[in-house]
């Protein structure tokens, strides 16, 4: 069970980050640059499962939008994505951001990931 959760979480967490935290599947394959990245150690037991549950709420490309927003490839999130982000709540959103920022590959952008993700969340709260 733990191995299953870790594999699924690896695909979901980063975007998400994001807030990735979620998995966008295109023709049965993930096309994200974080695919296969090792997850950081859990800060507490059950953390990865919690983040995975949060990330499941980001569907229909919202996960990819969040990733693109964080790394400044887009100016704002679409309103449908904002509805999903605000519905998940700030706790889930911050957990995804925190986990993404601790993935080894993204550590150089740790502060940027948190700042940009919170900018996205606040903008969504204002608009949704």
N, C-alpha and C positions, 0 to 999 in steps of 0.2 A: 504494500500500500504506500509506504513512504517513497519507494522508488518511482512509482507511478505519479505521485504528487510532485516530486522533484522534476521529472521530465516535463510534465504539463506546465509547471510553474516556470521552468526555464523559457518556454515559449511565450508565456503570458506576461510575466512580471516586468520585463524591461520596459516595455512601452508604458510602459508604462508607467511604466514608467511610468507612468508615467505617469508616471501617471499611468509609468508603457505603459503600463504597466502592459494585456490582452493579446490574443493571437488573431492575426488576419490571415486567412487562408485563401490563397489564390490557386485555383486548379489543384487543390490538394497539397500545396506546398507553401510554407512560410517564405516570404521574400524579404525579411527584415535583416539588417546588418547585425543584429544581436543574436541571431539564431545560433544555438549551440554554446553560448556563453555560460560559464559556471556561475551559479548564484552565490551571493555572499552568505556567510553563516547567519543563521536565524538569530536575531537579538533576544528572542524568547521562544519557547516551544509553541508551535502552532502558528507562528508568524507567516510562514510561506503559504500555508493553507488559507489563512485570512486574506492575504494579498491576492491569491488566486481567485477566491470568491469575489473580491472586489473587481478584479480585472474582467471577470465574466460579463460584467454589465456593460462593457465598452464594445459594442457590436457595430456591424456595418461600416467598418473603416474608421471608427472613432479612435481606435487605438493608434492607427497610422497617423491620423491628424494630430494627435497629441505629441507623438514623436517628432513630426515635422514642425510643430509649433515650438517645442522645446529647443530644437536645433535651428530655429529661425528660417525654416524653409517655407513657412506660411505666416501670415500676419495675424490671423484669428481663426478660431474654431467655428465650424458651421453651427448654426443654432440647434440642429438636432443632436449634435455631439454635446453641446452645452447642456441640453436637458439631461442627457445621460450622466454627465460629469456632476452636475448639481444633485441629481437624484442619488448618486452613490454616496454623497456626503464628503465633507472635508477630511474626516478621519481616514476613509478608504483612499482618497486621493493622495493624501500625504504619505500613507504607507507605501503606495506604489512608487511615488517619487523618491522616497527614502531608499527603497530597495534598488531602484534603477541607479541611483547615484553611488551605490556601494558595489556595483558590478565592476570588476577590475578594469575592464576596457574603458569604462566611462568615468573612472575616478578623477582624471584631470579636469573634468567638467562638473565635478560634484556640486559646487556652489551655484554654477550656472543652471544646472538641472533643477535645483530647488527653486531658485528665483524665478526662472521662466515658467515652471509648472504652476507656481502660485499666482503669477500674473495671469495665466490662462484660467485658473480656477476663479479668481476674483472677477475677471472679465465675464466669465460665464454666469456667475451669480448675478452680476449687474444686468446682463442681457436676457437671461432665461426667466 
